[in-house]
Amino acid sequence: MFELCDTDCGTPPALTNGDRTVHNTTVNSTIQYTCNPGYDQIGMSTISCLETGNWSSLATTCTVKSN
């Protein structure tokens, strides 16, 4: 029988000028993104591993902080 926990989404997408925290890459796992110092984060900071074996869309960007 097919088990969801066996589905792996692989390496999550990288975030330009940011970093990600990865603990697990199987279905229902989440990845937390943060921006490097000097950058503001805009958008959702997490993605999830979907049952399809793909990551949900990365909807965050890191923009240079304005003075």
Sequence and secondary structure as in RCSB ss.txt:
>XXXX:A:sequence
MFELCDTDCGTPPALTNGDRTVHNTTVNSTIQYTCNPGYDQIGMSTISCLETGNWSSLATTCTVKSN
>XXXX:A:secstr
   GGG B  S    TTEEEE S  BTT EEEEEE TTEEEEE  EEEB TTSSB    EEEEE   
